Amino acid sequence: AVELASPRIPHGYSHATDAHIKAYPKLTRRQLAMVAVLMSHQGARHPLAASSRTLELDHIVALPPVAPHISQLECARRLDGAAAVIVSSHTLSASSEAPGPCITGGGEAAGAAFF
């Protein structure tokens, strides 16, 4: 396990970013920051988004870092999360008695549980 410096969430992102930079040495700071820009534009399209504000690349790269390679606007907020449902055909779920697709599993995650 890696011991993360405080604040833990930004340093967790920084740890993942370091691994990505090692795998792709030509990766630039602007390319990394563009992920936050693209995600903000995608999120702003959702009618129930927590924020409709979009980020600009020059603004993100001008911010002081909160951890190596990471500014505050590149960290997911505490209200981030994800969920998934696994759907299979009836033939793949032989134990099911219902016709058609079957929900065979699901999961969810939120916050900093993985850091």
Secondary structure, 3 states (H helix, E strand, C coil): CCCCCCCHHHHHHHHHHHHHHHHCCCCCHHHHHHHHHHHHHHHHCCCCCCCCCCCCHHHHHHCCEEECCEEHHHCCCCCCEEEEEEEECCCCCCCCCCCCCEEEEEEEEECCCCC
